[in-house]
């Protein structure tokens, strides 16, 4: 009997820590009206930075085509409110795609998006109407900020040459955007495609990562700037080469990298990685000494036998989380994982508001200054049904 009790106690003591041990999620809140038939909301920007916080405000950006043409919208609320503001259309052109947002001080936000082939940036709320065109020809925009220094990244294609660009912006005394500089990450234009760059900024500098086709298949590269994006270190590979086939294999495919600063000197990255026979898994790497450490599988063993999609990252004051969606329950649900006390990935957790019989996908996440988790996702009844945007507040325990 004593042996049995001892075994039970040992079993209890090694139960895996789950993300649910950190956050208690509230009922979901609709972000925008239901889409009409044939209309869809999208949270597909580079780096999946569609939600951000500033002081006691949370703001959300997305693209939908309810007005016939795809446009970019923003909605905002305080943490305590149970309703988002009426969506404000930010884009003014014929069509717009893939917005990204980051929070600044004093309840302000910076948003960037692609509009009619150009890269546009704006601050919200406006003191006066202002947008900046960062590039007349660019796409795949992402954004980050550190102490109100703002950094934006995008890719450009001119004929058969490709490049990744970074802009540094600040705020004027009256709160307007001021472009300080913009530079290419690599000085020479590339003859191979680059896609979906993302950026994270902290005291160390500005980390940029992107998809790169130089190796003949898609690899992830990253580079660091320590001078506000004026110069960059020689790019390195972020994902480890893996092959279980033969010497002619070009390795595992990867896609959709995302990054977030989690402290003054650490950045977490995550991506979809096809190094398993069951399709894409979610892998990550943590920065250390101005580079990145070994690749780590994020999802737990229960998720090993099926593909995973659409990772998103968030971090703040040493806390971090990675979100994704998969079909392990028969329908697509949102799943979360974070580091436990042993700095290992926690057991996967699907918040009740972001799971169930409908399809939940395209998660985006943010962590506020109090450690609360803000979760955003797209929901629809089936693959061809119209969509709806939902939000849930994960209060820190």
C-alpha positions in Angstrom: 0.0 0.0 0.0 2.8 2.4 0.9 4.5 1.6 -2.5 1.2 2.3 -4.3 0.7 5.7 -2.5 4.3 6.6 -3.2 3.9 5.8 -6.9 0.7 7.9 -7.0 2.4 10.8 -5.4 5.3 10.6 -7.9 2.8 10.4 -10.7 1.0 13.5 -9.5 4.3 15.4 -9.1 5.3 14.9 -12.8 2.1 15.9 -14.4 3.0 18.3 -17.2 2.4 22.0 -16.8 -0.1 23.3 -19.3 -0.7 26.8 -20.7 -4.1 26.7 -18.9 -2.1 26.8 -15.6 -1.0 30.4 -16.6 -4.2 31.9 -18.0 -7.9 31.7 -17.4 -9.9 32.5 -20.5 -13.1 34.5 -20.6 -16.0 34.0 -23.0 -15.3 35.0 -26.5 -16.2 38.4 -27.9 -17.1 39.1 -31.5 -14.7 41.6 -33.1 -16.7 42.5 -36.2 -20.1 41.6 -37.6 -20.8 38.2 -39.2 -19.5 38.0 -42.8 -22.1 37.8 -45.5 -22.1 34.8 -47.8 -18.9 34.8 -49.9 -17.1 37.3 -47.6 -14.1 36.2 -45.5 -11.9 37.7 -42.8 -8.2 37.1 -43.0 -5.4 37.1 -40.4 -2.6 36.0 -42.7 -0.1 38.8 -42.5 3.7 38.1 -42.4 4.5 37.2 -38.8 0.8 37.1 -37.9 0.9 40.3 -35.9 -2.8 41.2 -35.9 -3.4 42.0 -32.3 -1.5 44.3 -29.9 -1.9 46.0 -26.5 -1.0 49.4 -25.1 -1.7 50.3 -21.5 -5.4 49.1 -21.0 -6.3 48.9 -24.7 -6.3 46.0 -27.1 -6.4 46.7 -30.9 -7.0 44.3 -33.8 -6.3 44.6 -37.5 -7.5 42.4 -40.3 -8.5 42.3 -44.0 -11.9 41.4 -45.3 -13.9 41.9 -48.5 -17.3 42.7 -47.2 -17.3 46.0 -49.3 -16.6 44.0 -52.5 -12.9 44.8 -52.5 -10.4 43.6 -49.9 -9.6 46.4 -47.4 -7.9 46.7 -44.0 -9.9 47.4 -40.8 -9.1 48.2 -37.1 -11.2 47.7 -34.0 -10.3 48.6 -30.4 -11.5 48.3 -26.9 -10.3 48.6 -23.3 -9.6 45.4 -21.4 -12.7 45.9 -19.2 -15.2 46.5 -22.1 -17.1 43.6 -23.5 -17.6 45.1 -26.9 -15.2 46.2 -29.7 -15.5 49.6 -31.4 -17.2 49.8 -34.8 -14.5 48.7 -37.4 -12.6 51.6 -38.9 -11.4 51.2 -42.5 -7.7 52.2 -42.6 -6.9 51.5 -46.2 -8.1 54.0 -48.9 -7.0 52.4 -52.2 -8.6 49.9 -54.5 -7.5 46.9 -52.5 -5.4 46.2 -49.4 -3.9 43.1 -47.8 -2.0 41.6 -44.8 -2.0 44.2 -42.1 0.3 44.1 -39.0 0.1 46.1 -35.8 2.2 46.8 -32.7 1.5 48.8 -29.6 3.3 52.0 -28.5 3.0 54.0 -25.3 -0.1 56.0 -24.1 -2.7 53.8 -25.9 -1.3 54.3 -29.4 -0.7 51.8 -32.1 1.2 51.6 -35.4 -0.3 49.7 -38.3 1.2 48.7 -41.7 -0.3 47.0 -44.7 0.0 46.4 -48.4 -2.2 48.8 -50.5 -2.4 48.6 -54.3 1.1 47.1 -54.3 2.7 49.7 -52.0 3.8 49.5 -48.3 1.7 51.9 -46.1 2.1 52.8 -42.5 -0.2 54.7 -40.2 -0.6 55.6 -36.5 -3.8 55.1 -34.6 -5.6 56.9 -33.2 -4.9 59.8 -35.6 -4.3 63.3 -34.3 -4.7 64.2 -37.9 -5.0 62.0 -41.0 -1.5 60.7 -41.8 -0.1 57.7 -43.7 3.4 57.1 -44.9 4.3 55.2 -48.1 7.4 53.2 -47.2 7.7 51.7 -50.6 5.8 52.1 -53.9 6.3 48.4 -54.6 6.4 45.9 -51.7 4.5 43.2 -49.9 4.6 40.8 -46.9 4.8 43.6 -44.2 5.5 43.1 -40.5 6.1 45.4 -37.6 7.7 45.6 -34.2 8.5 48.4 -31.7 10.8 48.9 -28.7 10.4 52.0 -26.5 8.5 53.8 -29.2 11.1 53.1 -31.8 9.2 51.5 -34.6 10.6 48.9 -37.1 8.9 47.6 -40.2 10.1 44.9 -42.6 8.8 44.0 -46.1 10.0 42.3 -49.3 10.3 43.8 -52.7 10.6 42.3 -56.2 11.9 44.2 -59.2 11.9 42.1 -62.3 13.7 38.9 -61.2 15.5 40.4 -58.2 14.3 40.2 -54.6 15.2 42.0 -51.4 14.2 42.4 -47.8 13.9 45.9 -46.5 13.7 47.4 -42.9 12.5 50.9 -42.0 13.1 52.7 -38.7 10.4 55.2 -37.7 10.0 57.5 -34.7 7.3 59.8 -33.4 7.3 63.6 -33.7 6.4 65.8 -30.8 2.8 65.9 -32.0 2.6 62.2 -32.4 3.1 61.8 -36.1 5.2 59.1 -37.8 8.7 60.2 -38.9 10.7 58.0 -41.2 14.4 57.9 -40.0 15.8 55.4 -42.4 15.2 52.4 -44.7 17.7 49.9 -45.8 18.1 46.5 -47.4 19.0 43.6 -45.1 21.4 42.3 -47.8 23.2 45.0 -49.8 22.8 43.2 -53.1 19.5 42.2 -54.6 18.9 38.4 -54.7 18.2 36.2 -57.7 16.1 33.8 -55.6 12.7 34.6 -53.9 12.4 35.8 -50.4 9.0 35.7 -48.6 7.1 36.5 -45.4 9.7 38.4 -43.4 9.1 39.2 -39.8 10.8 41.4 -37.2 11.3 41.6 -33.4 13.0 44.4 -31.5 14.5 44.6 -28.1 17.5 46.1 -26.3 19.9 43.8 -28.2 18.7 45.1 -31.6 16.4 44.2 -34.4 16.1 40.6 -35.5 14.7 39.9 -38.9 13.8 36.4 -40.3 12.3 35.3 -43.6 11.8 32.5 -46.0 14.6 32.1 -48.5 14.9 29.9 -51.6 18.7 30.1 -52.1 19.2 26.4 -51.1 16.7 25.2 -53.8 14.0 24.6 -51.2 12.6 26.9 -48.6 14.9 27.6 -45.6 14.6 30.2 -42.9 17.3 32.9 -42.6 17.8 35.6 -40.0 19.9 38.6 -39.5 20.5 41.1 -36.6 20.9 44.9 -36.7 22.3 46.7 -33.6 22.0 50.2 -35.1 18.3 50.7 -35.8 18.3 48.9 -39.1 21.1 50.9 -40.7 23.3 47.8 -41.2 22.8 44.0 -40.7 25.0 41.1 -39.9 25.6 38.4 -42.5 22.4 36.2 -42.6 22.4 32.8 -41.0 20.1 29.9 -41.2 17.5 29.7 -38.5 16.0 26.2 -39.2 18.3 23.1 -39.0 18.7 21.0 -42.1 17.0 17.7 -41.7 16.6 14.7 -44.1 15.8 11.1 -43.6 15.8 10.2 -47.3 19.0 10.3 -49.5 22.0 12.4 -50.4 20.0 14.2 -53.1 17.2 15.4 -50.8 17.1 19.1 -50.3 15.8 18.7 -46.7 12.7 19.5 -44.8 10.4 22.3 -46.0 9.6 25.2 -43.7 7.3 28.2 -43.9 5.6 31.1 -42.1 8.2 32.1 -39.5 7.1 34.4 -36.7 9.0 36.1 -33.9 8.4 38.0 -30.7 10.7 39.7 -28.1 10.3 38.1 -24.7 12.8 40.2 -22.8 15.5 42.8 -23.3 17.9 40.2 -24.7 15.7 37.3 -25.9 13.5 36.6 -28.9 11.4 33.6 -29.6 10.8 32.3 -33.1 8.4 29.7 -34.4 7.5 28.2 -37.8 5.9 25.3 -39.6 8.5 22.6 -40.2 8.0 19.5 -42.4 10.7 17.2 -40.8 8.1 14.5 -40.0 6.0 12.1 -42.1 2.8 13.5 -40.7 3.1 17.0 -42.3 4.1 20.2 -40.8 5.0 20.4 -37.1 5.5 23.6 -35.0 9.2 24.2 -34.2 10.9 27.1 -32.5 14.3 28.5 -31.5 15.2 31.0 -28.7 17.8 33.7 -29.3 21.0 33.6 -27.3 24.2 35.8 -27.6 22.9 37.5 -30.8 22.1 34.2 -32.5 19.5 31.4 -32.1 19.8 28.2 -30.2 18.8 24.7 -31.3 15.5 24.0 -32.9 12.8 22.6 -30.5 9.6 20.9 -31.3 6.8 22.8 -29.6 3.7 20.6 -29.7 3.5 17.5 -27.5 3.4 13.8 -28.5 -0.4 13.8 -28.9 0.1 16.1 -31.9 2.8 14.1 -33.6 0.5 12.2 -36.0 -1.1 15.1 -37.8 -0.1 18.4 -39.5 -0.2 21.8 -37.7 -0.8 25.2 -39.2 -0.4 29.0 -38.8 1.9 29.6 -35.8 1.9 32.9 -33.9 4.1 34.1 -31.1 3.9 36.6 -28.3 6.2 37.5 -25.5 6.8 40.0 -22.7 8.9 40.3 -19.5 10.2 36.8 -19.8 6.8 35.2 -20.6 6.1 33.7 -24.0 3.4 31.7 -25.8 3.1 30.0 -29.2 -0.3 29.4 -30.8 -1.3 27.3 -33.8 -4.3 25.3 -35.1 -4.7 21.6 -35.9 -7.3 18.9 -36.4 -6.5 16.4 -33.6 -10.2 16.5 -32.3 -11.7 16.2 -35.8 -12.2 19.9 -36.4 -9.6 22.7 -36.4 -9.0 24.1 -32.9 -6.6 26.7 -31.5 -3.8 25.3 -29.4 -1.2 27.0 -27.1 2.1 26.1 -25.5 4.5 28.0 -23.4 7.6 27.3 -21.3 7.1 25.7 -18.0 9.3 26.2 -14.9 11.9 23.9 -16.3 12.1 25.9 -19.5 10.5 23.0 -21.4 7.5 23.3 -23.7 4.3 22.7 -21.7 1.6 20.2 -22.7 -0.6 21.5 -25.5 -3.8 23.3 -24.3 -6.8 24.4 -26.4 -8.8 27.2 -24.7 -12.5 26.4 -24.6 -13.6 29.6 -26.4 -11.3 28.7 -29.3 -12.3 25.1 -29.7 -15.4 23.1 -30.6 -17.4 21.9 -33.5 -16.7 24.9 -35.8 -13.4 25.5 -37.6 -11.0 27.7 -35.5 -7.9 28.9 -37.3 -5.4 31.7 -38.0 -4.6 32.6 -34.4 -2.8 35.8 -33.3 -1.7 36.5 -29.8 -0.4 39.3 -27.6 0.8 39.5 -23.9 0.2 42.7 -22.0 2.2 44.4 -19.3 0.4 42.5 -16.6 1.0 39.1 -18.2 -2.5 38.6 -19.6 -2.9 36.8 -22.9 -5.0 38.2 -25.6 -6.2 35.7 -28.2 -7.7 36.4 -31.6 -8.8 33.9 -34.3 -11.0 33.2 -37.3 -14.0 30.9 -37.0 -16.4 29.4 -39.6 -18.8 26.5 -39.6 -17.0 24.7 -42.4 -14.3 25.3 -45.1 -16.7 27.1 -47.5 -18.8 29.0 -44.9 -18.4 32.7 -44.2 -16.1 33.7 -41.3 -16.2 35.6 -38.0 -13.5 37.1 -35.9 -13.4 36.2 -32.2 -11.4 37.4 -29.2 -10.8 36.0 -25.8 -9.0 37.5 -22.8 -6.7 35.1 -20.9 -6.3 36.5 -17.4 -3.0 35.6 -15.8 -3.3 33.4 -12.7 
